[in-house]
Structures are given as structure tokens and as C-alpha cells.
Amino acid sequence: MAKSALAVRRERAAAAAAAAAAGIASNENLIEEKMTNNVDDLHQKEIKSKTVSAEAVKEPSHDAVTTPKSKQKRKRDRDTEVYSTGNSYADSNHERDNTTTKDLSERKSKSGNSELVVASSPSVGAVAGDSDNTSTKEFQYTNNCERSHSWSISEQSQSTYRPPPLYSPRFEEPSHNAIQLDDNSMICGMTNDAINLRGQFLVQVLHGTVSVALMTLTPNSPPFLVYAPDVYPAAELLAESTEKSSNETQLKGFHAVIRFTPFSNGLEHIGRACPLAGTNPLPSFLDFIQDASQDALRVPTEWKSSLFASKDSQDCVAMIRGPKNSGKSVFSRLLLNTLLEHNRFIAYLDLDVGQPEFGPAGVIALYVFDARESQMYGPSWAVQHLPLRAHFFGDVSPREDPHRYQSQIAELVEYYTRELRTFYDDSSVLQLMSSSVPAEDSQKQRTMPLVVNTHGWTKGLGSDLVDQAAQMLNPSHVFELNTPSLPAFGDTSCGRHAAATRRRRLNAVEIRTLNMMSYLHMTQIPRPGNPYATWDFTSLVAQRPWVVDVANGLPGGLEILPYGGDVDRSLALHALNGAIVALTAKPKDSEVCSEDVAMHTPSSERNSIWHMALDHGKTPDVCAIGLALIRSIDRDHKTMNLLTPIHPSILSQFLDSTCAHLALVKGAVDPPVWCALDQKACADVLQPRDINQLTTLAGVPRDQVPYLSWPTELLSSNVIGAAPRKVRRNLMRRSQR
């Protein structure tokens, strides 16, 4: 009887399944036999390695057990997966790590707290089968950490493959190249590889050379400050291999030895006063990032070639131009770091009044950086400095008063050309910087390089202003950034996490707010001779202000810049109350014509202290020392309460050196709303709530809170200034369409 087609297909399928099952069983037997042989070989190599180590060292070996290449590859795959996910180690790794931990504890207990033992591992440079060549050398290594430490580092042959990530995200497991000290600091050894770090800490190189944002750090370099919050690119540390020295042979396997020290200066609490960067933007200790190829700052090859070509040029005046988000800020920061390697002093002229790099908005400033002082890595709200010379423009864009903007730039360029461009010895520069750091005299004339950062307004009037600045400076190098290749330091997208979640992006308004809040909460602003800042993020409404007597303390008077329109004399004090003002130095020989004052002032008010101060403030543009917040005005006692990070000693020193009077100037830079809130109110803002159910705001009844609300009945009565201002900048003439 003939079989049907369906039956034939079923028989063929059954035969194929039986053959496949037989093949699988055969392969399993073969794999099991090979694994057994590998285990036997591994056992023999382990016995041989332990025997050789015992004969060479005469004490228990601290080296990790060497594995065959196939098993080591599987180990690296598992470790890489653990580093990416942040989970605990596999059970198979715990047994090996426990052995290393036991040996490490025994060595530390014998040597005491002053001896640091680094347990080596094949991932540093050992290749499978090379454990016979492993030897141990003892030597004394003295660093800058107040005491001498004894190291025991295993010298191993170089590897032919790229090792897995050096650091684990957590410190529960023993690490072969990282030691955590009693003071919560850490000493780490690095090979020719890069790691990404987050947090707030100091970097001190004990051996070798390390590069951070093109800033080369050596054992002779001062401590490097790192501020790497979650809304900013991580700090990438790259250990660079250099020519072998006497210690290089003793530290074979580590190209650099670094000490990380956490520090707290108050900036980690910025989330309490202004949570735009997160509630905990800066951890107290560093955080290692393993899988972050897009998280750290990546410098294009074209940028590196341009930066390295300009660092050796004499009389360098470099101007960076480009549109918004093209990378001007990061490029200027990298150029500054590159030039500091070959020059002690570098001048930095910031022409961007909207997003400056080292200060609050509305200021055109000239800075001088000293290579012998600590440098910093971080966003603009973490690395603010006291300028050498500055002018208060009073707005975030030069659109309102381009002539004043141009005149202020001309004065700063003239000052740089006269005082800084050429000098004979360091003492002359340090005297201008009011620094007490000793200087070395030199009879050779030198030049100070200048880095110029411009704004991102590259069309129409904005382009003309940059061209005029270029004519004043006559730069030797002009870097034109045409395409957005990298985000700016302060306005950055920090890539993605290993879990493919995009980091939060800060816009220009948020960056300006953080800059202003960080500036106002400073208790010590970095300046020459003291590069470290401190913050106090207690609410501004709870801080003790400086009381200024208007009659005796403000001989320079008060001025309100006419941005958006003139302010009536009767409303001047209302406009100044709660405003951001500049502390300026008015020359003593500048006087206001008494006839003009009498013409515009009523006879009944000519003898008023307040009106005399307003009249004396109408003077030409003067230098700015810093910014302040007028917290309140006492009309009866003729005093003003100011909050400012500028200490009175710095203020008086500047006024005495320039023979000037103190004056206050108000512009169009408004204080952030966070300035008017206390700690409890800031916490309430982060919580979901119904504002209509609140009875108080910042401890004040809602109907009595000033400047934070507007009567709704006036919005429909055509009151001038009651409605929100709407500006349209996309209107064009017919010929432009």
C-alpha cells in the first residue's frame, strides 16, 4: 500500500530529529571532555604559579590566580557586564576576590596604616601563562601627602590586549589598583587608559602624567579641582606614557599614580537654594563611570591640531567666533588650558554678556590666570573668578546699547595693551593682580597671551560688533566655528547613560540663573593668591547684609541705566529695591554739572540725600568691582542693605588703588525668583501642590508678598506695563523676504 505524502514527510522529520539529537549528544560529550582537560591544565598552572611565587617572595603571594586565555576572555565579558549594570559580582568571582582580600588584609595588618599595598591582577598587564615571570619589588615612595608610604607593586609583563575597565563603580569588592585611605581619599594606579569621573574632588598626581581637558598634570602641578555634576560632561582622566625615569621601572604596569581627595566647600548644597541642576548635583565623593563613551568631553582631532599649533606661537592673541551652541566656550576653555602649559600668565577677555564663563551675566570682564595656582574643571557656575578689570554692561545682549558695549570693549583692550601685553618680570603682573605670591625677576621682555571669547550673535549688528572688536584686538589667531560640533561647557547635552537615558539639558536662562545664584551665595570668591571658593546656601532672606550709609558710604551716587525706558525720579527707590546692582569705582575728579542737576530737580528735593545720590550717579562709564543684591532700603535712616560676595577689604583696596568713590549702577539684569524664597519655600516648589490653597509664601501672607504677583483686575484695563512683554524678531522687509 503506497504511503501518503503526509506520512512520508512525517518519517523524514522524525529521522532528522533523531540525527540531530545524536549529534548534540556527541558534541556535549566532546565539550565536557575539553572542559575537563582545561580544568586539569588550570590546576597544574595554579600549583606551578604558587610554587614559584613562594620561592621568589618568601611570603604569601598577593597576585591573583592566572587563568587561561579562553576563561580570561569569559571573565572579562562578565566583568564588563557587571561594570555596565552596576550589579554585584558573580559567585565565581567572589571566591577569587576573597583570597585577594585576605592576603591584602594580612599585609596591611603587618605594615600598619602607613603602608599601602596594591594587589596586582592580570588585568593590569599580565598575560595568561606569564605568572612564572612575576616578581615583587619593595621601595619607598614619598609624595606630597604629609607622610611617606611604602608600596608593594607587582611588576608584570605588558599585555597584548586592551584591559577591561580599571575601576568598579562601587568599593565593596577589592580592587587591584585602588586603595581607600582613612581620610576618605583614594590612591589609584592607572595604565595608558582613560576613566570618566563625576563628583566634587581634588586630583593630585603622585607619579606620571595625567591629562584632563588638555591640561597636563604632573607631580609638580598644584591640585586640580573637579566639579562634574550630572548636567555637565564627566571629567575624563587620561594617563599618558612618558619617557622612563628612575621610578618608571619600579612602577611598571602603572603609567600614573593619582590621589583623589573629596572636599566640601558648600557648592554641593546649591540644590537647596536653586534646584535647576538637581537636588544633589555634586556628590561629596567621586563616582566612576564605566560605560560612558558619549558622556565625557570628546575633543575632535581638528580641534587638537589647531590648539597644539597655537600654543607655541609668540604674542598669541586668539579670538573665538561662531554661532550659538557651536562650541566657543569649550574651545576657549581648552585653549586656555593648552596655553597655561607654556606660559605662567594667560589673559582671558570675555565679551559674552549673556553666558560668560567665569562670572555672572551682564559683565564684560578681563581675567588673568596663573599656571602656578590650582586650575578647575566644571560648569561656569562652579568656576567663577574675580576679574582683574571689568565693566558692567547691565544686560544680557548688546542690542539695547551697542555704542556703550563697544566703548567698554575698547577700554579693556587698551588696558590689556598698556598693562599686560608685555612685561619684564612676574612681580609687575602680581602687583596688578594684588597677589602676595613671591615672584622671580627676569630681565627678558615677555608677552602675555590673550584668549577672547565672543557672543553667539553672528548676524547683522551682532556680527558688526564682533568685527569691530577684532579690529581693536588685531588677533594673531581667529578660530571660526561654523557648525555645532560640540556643546558649550555651560549649555551642554551630556550624552546618554549606559541605560540609554538622555541627560537633562540646561538652557541659557537656567545657566544664567545658576550663575547668579552661585555668585550671590559665595562667601569667598576666588582671586589671585586664594583660588578656592566657598559657598553658603542659606536663604538670602536669612543672611545678614552689609549696611551702607548713603551719605558717607556712597559718594559716587546711584545710577539706573535707561534700558527699556527712563525711570521716573519718584519711582527710583522702588526700582532699586530688590534689584541687582554693580559695585563700581567712580573717579573722584568726575563731577556732575550743578546747573543740570538744579534744572531737573524740584527745589523742595534738591537737598535730599537720595536725590543727591541719584544726581551724582549720572557719570560716564566706570569700572565694576562686582555685583550686589539690594535686599532692602531704609528711607528714613538713609541706609541700604546689600548682599555681595565682595569682601569690604577687597572693595576698599580697589577703591584706594584707583582713587575712586563707590557707586551703584542698576541695569536690566533681574534677580532670579529663587532669591526671594527661603529653604522651606524652595522645598515646597519641588513638591506638587495647589498654589490657590497656600496661605503663606516664604513665611509671608500671600496677599503681602511683593513683586511676585500682579493684580488680575489690572490686566484688562490697558495699564502700561501690566501685560507680558512680547518681542517679535522675525519681522523682515519685503526686500529681505
Secondary structure, 3 states (H helix, E strand, C coil): CCCCHHHHHHHHHHHHHHHHHHHHHHHHHHHHHHHHHHHHHHHHHHHHHHHHHHHHHCCCCCCCCCCCHHHHHHHHHHHHHHHHHCCCCCHHHHHHHHHHHHHHHHHHHHHCCCEEECCCCHHHCCCCCCHHHCEEEEEEEECCCCCEEEEEEEECCCCCCCCCCCCCCCCCCCCCCEEECCCCCEEEEECCCEEEEEEEEEEEEEEEEEEECCEEECCCCCCEEEEECCCCCEEEEEEECCCCCCCCCCCCCCCEEEEEEECCCCHHHHHHHCHHHCCCCCCCCCEEECCCCCCECCCCHHHHHHHHHHCCCCCCEEEEECCCCCCHHHHHHHHHHHHHCCCCEEEEEECCCCCCCCCCCCEEEEEEEECCCCCEECCHHHCCCCCCEEEECCCCCCCCCHHHHHHHHHHHHHHHHHHHCEECCHHHHHHHCCCCCCCCCCCCCEECCEEEECCCCCCCHHHHHHHHHHHHHCCCEEEECCCCCCCCCCCCCCCECCCCCECCCCCHHHHHHHHHHHHHCEEECCECCECCCEECCCCHHHCCCEEEEHHHHCCCCEEECCCCCCCCHHHHHHHHCCCEEEEEEEECCCCCCHHHHHHHCCHHHCCCHHHHHHHHCCCCCCEEEEEEEEEEEECCCCEEEEECCCCHHHHHHHHHHHCEEEEEEECCCCCCHHHHCCHHHHHHHCCCCCHHHCCEECCEEHHHCCCCCCCHHHCCCCCCCCCCCCCCCCCCCHHHC
